[in-house]
Amino acid sequence: MRPLLVAILTIGLLLVGARPAAAAPPSWYPPLRWLPAAATNYTPGRAGQSIDAIVIHATGGPYAGALSWFRDPRSSLSAHYVIRASDGEITQTVAEADTAFHARGFNRGSIGIEHEFDPARGIAYTDV
């Protein structure tokens, strides 16, 4: 539960305003990588709407599958972040300034976070 709270607080702090980093991130800070979603799976910008919500999802499949799906231009789906269950790795697929396609009717005003979850393959929520 603590890593989820850390991730939510981290994203919230990013939304407050970017400032130059004074130092390297702390050792407990989760790794983050960038793997962009297909250009057809999100909308640039937010049409003037501010972010007022974070929507938490479960992938319903493996981490790599979710990332592949977001990169497929035919899927019309994306989220801002995907979190791997085994080690907490975070991959960003859509910039916070853009609108991901993850929660119909709420996309423009929200950040979407997908957590890897696939009980059929033994992937469950973990402390990480």
Protein Blocks (a to p, Z undefined) as FASTA:
>chain_A
ZZmmmmmmmmmmmmnopcddfbdcdfklccdddddddfklccehjehpacfbdcdddehi
afklmmmmmmpmklopacfbdcdfklopacdfbdfkbccdfbghilmmpccddddddfkn
opacdfZZ
